[in-house]
Amino acid sequence: MSTLAKTPVTIVTGFLGAGKTTLIRNILETANGRRLALIVNEFGDIGVDGDILRSCGIESCTEENIVELANGCLCCTVADDFIPAIEALLSNPNPPEHIIVETSGLALPKPLVKAFDWPTVRSRLTVDGVVAVVDGAAVAAGRFADDPEAVQAQRAGDESVDHDNPLEEVYEDQLLCADLVILNKTDLLSDDERRTVSGEITAAIPRAVKVVEASEGKVAAEVLLGLSAAAEDDLANRPSHHDTEEEHDHDDFESFAVAIEATDNPEALVASLASLTEAHDILRIKGFVEVKGKPMRLLVQGVGNRFRHQFDRPWTPGEKRASRLVVIGEKGLDRAAIERALAGLTAKAA
């Protein structure tokens, strides 16, 4: 079956907090009537990203066309999760004209692209493009770039030192698989920093890939959709740190959800969360919080010690006003200490 007869799929990848969900919301707002469907692959058992997108009320992507696959890597659960989700979407009376897959921030995109080689998938879908969203401010701060000279010095001094940096590998694999890179949060960068990060991204990818600068993920659908990359046929040109592995896993990372009490001081709560991430080297905190006396739900999202919070929608009648946060970090987080700290945050913030 020719590519033109298949439903195109755009894979949106990017590290934790890079702005994938915001970018996708902008796609929905600029789709100009094109019927879209979303598959959101979360890391953690609270569907924050899917819930944000479901509540956006944009006609181009109705709620029944948003599928959330939580706490399981798509490329590891193709038969159990991905194929049934695709079949359900395509069997709708008005099937989507384009499908967008938002990967977990910890996902390696190449194994997911490989999943489109499955016969039951390949006959119906094609990967229109892989879009990598980059947190420009985080990269400018050197969060995912090792110092080669320092690594060499360590290796020379002690060959038993483990030089692998799983965070850097995830970031680089996302770039290496991309057909388009969105350098996001450029409003937080100086001109020199923006040029430097853009140059580093271009140098890291061994093929011609366009880097588009953006703030708040504001990139129109016409830029992101219709790349016609057929990425499933181009795997050889998308190198990965994990090409020699038969399988991949996410054992370098862990996540857990914590229920907290309602707060009446969101600013103090968020400031305490920022301090907590620094104290425990947490990668990401995201979730929903009840604010006492307020009819709306507070959305909290943080990457590193940078946090944003806003009221995203009213609590619905009969909905339990639960406050829960997802904590994501590298393996070895002191979960007990973090849970104790979170239990005391609302008391301090009240």
C-alpha positions in Angstrom: 0.0 0.0 0.0 1.4 3.4 -0.9 2.4 6.0 1.7 -0.4 8.2 0.4 -3.0 5.6 1.4 -1.8 5.5 5.0 -2.7 7.7 7.9 0.2 9.9 8.8 1.6 9.9 12.3 3.7 12.6 13.9 5.8 11.5 16.9 6.5 14.4 19.4 9.5 13.6 21.6 11.5 15.7 23.9 13.0 15.6 27.4 11.1 16.2 30.6 9.5 19.7 30.7 10.7 20.7 27.2 7.2 21.8 26.2 5.7 18.9 24.2 2.2 19.3 25.6 2.1 23.1 24.9 3.4 22.5 21.4 0.7 19.9 20.7 -2.0 22.3 22.0 -0.8 24.9 19.5 -1.0 22.3 16.8 -4.6 21.7 17.7 -5.4 25.4 17.7 -3.9 25.9 14.2 -5.1 22.7 12.6 -7.7 24.6 10.4 -10.3 21.9 10.7 -8.1 18.9 10.1 -9.3 15.9 12.1 -6.6 15.0 14.6 -6.2 12.3 17.2 -3.7 12.1 20.1 -2.0 9.2 21.8 -0.3 10.4 25.0 2.2 8.1 26.6 2.8 9.2 30.2 5.6 8.1 32.6 3.8 7.9 35.9 0.3 7.0 36.9 -1.3 10.4 36.8 -2.4 11.5 33.4 -1.4 15.1 33.6 -0.6 15.7 29.9 -3.7 13.9 28.6 -5.9 15.7 31.1 -4.5 19.1 30.0 -5.2 18.3 26.3 -8.7 16.8 27.0 -9.8 20.0 28.8 -8.7 22.3 25.9 -12.1 22.2 24.2 -10.6 22.4 20.6 -12.9 21.1 18.0 -10.2 19.6 15.8 -9.5 17.0 18.4 -12.5 15.8 20.3 -12.2 14.0 23.7 -12.9 10.6 22.2 -9.9 11.0 19.9 -7.5 11.4 22.8 -6.0 8.1 24.0 -3.9 8.0 27.1 -1.5 5.1 27.7 -0.1 5.7 31.2 2.9 4.1 32.9 4.0 1.9 30.0 6.5 2.6 27.2 4.6 2.4 23.8 7.4 0.7 22.0 7.5 -2.0 24.7 3.7 -2.6 24.6 2.9 -2.5 20.9 0.7 -5.5 20.8 -1.1 -4.9 24.1 -1.6 -1.1 23.9 -0.5 0.7 20.8 -2.2 -1.5 18.1 -5.6 -1.6 20.0 -5.4 2.2 20.4 -4.8 2.7 16.7 -7.5 0.3 15.7 -10.0 2.0 17.9 -9.1 5.4 16.5 -9.3 4.3 12.9 -12.6 2.5 13.4 -14.3 5.8 14.3 -17.1 6.9 12.0 -15.0 9.9 11.2 -11.4 8.6 11.5 -8.6 11.0 12.1 -6.7 12.5 9.2 -3.5 12.7 11.2 -2.4 11.1 14.5 0.0 12.7 17.0 1.8 10.6 19.5 3.3 12.4 22.5 6.0 10.2 24.0 7.1 10.1 27.6 9.9 12.5 28.3 12.1 9.5 29.1 11.3 7.6 25.8 13.8 6.7 23.2 12.0 7.5 19.9 13.8 5.1 17.6 12.2 1.9 19.1 8.8 3.5 18.6 9.6 4.3 15.0 10.6 0.6 14.6 7.2 -0.4 15.9 5.7 1.0 12.7 7.3 -1.8 10.9 4.9 -4.3 12.4 2.7 -5.6 9.6 -0.6 -4.6 11.2 0.8 -1.1 11.7 2.8 -0.6 8.6 -0.2 -1.3 6.3 -2.2 1.5 7.8 0.2 4.1 9.2 3.3 6.0 8.2 5.6 8.1 10.4 5.1 11.5 8.8 7.9 12.9 11.0 9.6 12.8 14.4 9.6 16.2 16.1 12.1 16.7 19.0 11.3 19.5 21.4 14.3 20.9 23.2 14.3 23.0 26.4 16.7 25.6 25.2 17.3 27.1 28.7 18.1 23.7 30.2 20.6 22.8 27.4 22.2 26.2 27.6 22.8 25.5 31.3 24.7 22.3 30.4 22.3 19.9 31.9 22.6 17.3 29.2 26.1 17.9 27.8 29.1 16.2 29.4 32.5 17.8 29.3 34.6 15.5 27.0 37.9 16.6 28.4 36.7 16.0 32.0 35.4 12.5 31.0 38.8 11.7 29.4 40.6 12.8 32.5 38.4 10.6 34.7 38.9 7.7 32.4 42.6 8.1 32.5 42.7 8.4 36.2 40.3 5.6 37.0 39.1 3.1 34.4 36.5 1.8 36.8 34.6 5.1 36.7 31.2 4.8 35.0 31.1 7.6 32.4 27.6 6.9 31.1 25.1 9.6 31.5 21.6 8.2 30.8 20.1 11.7 30.7 22.5 12.8 28.0 21.9 9.6 26.0 18.1 10.1 26.1 18.5 13.7 24.9 20.9 12.8 22.1 18.8 9.8 20.9 15.8 12.2 20.6 17.8 14.6 18.5 19.3 11.8 16.3 15.9 10.4 15.4 14.4 13.8 14.6 13.1 15.2 11.3 12.5 18.6 12.9 13.9 20.1 16.1 11.9 22.8 18.0 14.3 24.9 20.1 11.8 25.9 22.7 11.9 28.6 25.4 14.1 30.9 23.4 12.6 33.8 25.4 14.8 32.6 28.3 18.0 32.7 26.2 20.3 35.5 25.2 21.1 35.8 21.5 24.5 34.2 22.1 23.0 31.3 24.0 20.4 30.8 21.3 23.0 30.6 18.6 25.2 28.3 20.7 22.5 25.8 21.5 21.2 25.8 17.9 24.8 25.2 16.6 25.3 22.4 19.1 22.1 20.7 18.0 23.0 21.0 14.3 26.5 19.6 14.9 25.1 16.6 16.9 22.8 15.4 14.1 24.7 13.8 11.1 22.1 14.8 8.5 20.2 17.9 7.5 17.6 18.7 10.1 15.9 22.0 10.4 16.0 23.7 13.8 13.0 26.0 14.5 13.1 28.5 17.3 10.0 28.9 19.5 8.7 30.4 22.7 5.8 28.8 24.5 5.7 26.1 21.8 4.1 28.5 19.4 4.7 26.7 16.1 1.8 26.3 13.6 0.5 22.9 12.5 1.5 23.6 8.9 5.1 23.7 10.0 5.0 20.5 12.0 2.6 18.3 10.0 3.1 17.1 6.4 6.8 16.4 6.6 6.3 13.1 4.7 9.5 11.6 6.2 8.3 8.0 6.2 10.7 7.5 9.1 10.1 3.8 9.4 11.9 3.4 6.0 14.8 5.6 7.2 16.0 3.9 10.4 19.6 3.5 9.2 20.0 7.3 9.1 18.8 7.6 12.7 21.7 6.4 14.8 21.1 5.6 18.5 23.3 4.9 21.6 21.2 1.7 21.9 21.4 0.3 18.4 23.4 -2.7 19.6 20.7 -3.6 22.2 18.0 -6.0 21.4 15.7 -4.4 23.9 15.7 -1.2 25.9 14.3 -0.4 29.3 13.8 2.6 31.6 15.6 1.3 34.6 17.7 4.4 34.8 14.6 6.3 35.9 11.7 6.0 38.3 8.5 7.8 39.1 5.9 7.7 41.8 2.7 9.7 42.7 2.1 11.4 46.1 -1.1 12.7 47.5 -0.9 16.0 49.3 -3.2 18.2 51.2 -5.0 21.2 49.8 -3.2 24.6 50.0 -4.2 28.2 50.4 -0.9 29.6 49.3 0.1 28.4 45.8 3.2 30.6 45.6 4.7 29.3 48.8 3.9 25.7 47.8 5.6 26.1 44.4 8.7 27.8 46.1 8.9 24.8 48.4 8.6 22.4 45.5 11.5 24.1 43.8 13.7 23.8 46.9 12.7 20.1 47.2 13.8 19.3 43.6 17.2 20.8 44.3 17.6 19.0 47.6 16.8 15.6 46.0 17.9 16.1 42.4 14.4 15.5 41.1 14.0 15.9 37.3 10.3 16.7 37.2 7.3 17.3 39.3 3.8 17.7 37.8 0.3 17.3 38.9 -2.9 19.0 40.2 -3.5 20.7 43.5 -6.7 21.9 45.3 -6.5 25.5 46.5 -8.8 26.2 49.4 -11.7 28.4 48.6 -11.0 28.3 44.8 -13.4 26.7 42.3 -10.6 25.9 39.9 -7.9 23.3 39.8 -4.3 24.3 40.0 -1.9 22.8 37.5 1.7 22.6 38.7 4.6 21.7 36.4 8.3 21.9 37.2 11.5 20.8 35.5 14.5 21.1 37.7 13.9 24.1 39.9 11.9 26.0 37.3 8.2 25.8 38.1 5.0 27.2 36.5 1.5 27.1 38.0 -1.9 28.1 36.7 -5.6 27.4 37.2 -6.4 25.2 34.2 -10.2 24.5 34.7 -13.0 24.4 37.2 -13.5 21.3 39.3 -16.5 19.5 37.8 -19.6 18.6 39.9 -19.0 15.4 41.8 -15.3 15.3 41.0 -13.1 14.5 44.0 -10.8 17.5 44.7 -7.7 15.3 45.1 -4.2 16.9 45.1 -1.6 14.6 43.6 1.9 15.1 42.2 4.0 12.9 40.1 7.7 12.9 41.0 10.2 11.7 38.3 13.9 11.2 38.7 16.9 9.0 38.1 17.0 5.6 39.8 17.8 5.9 43.5 15.5 8.7 44.6 14.9 8.7 48.3 11.2 8.2 48.0 10.5 8.0 51.7 12.3 11.3 52.3 10.5 13.0 49.4 7.1 11.8 50.5 7.8 13.1 54.1 8.9 16.4 52.7 5.8 16.7 50.4 3.5 15.8 53.4 4.8 18.8 55.2 4.8 21.3 52.3 1.1 22.2 52.4 1.3 22.7 56.2 4.2 25.1 55.7 2.5 26.8 52.7 -0.8 27.3 54.5 
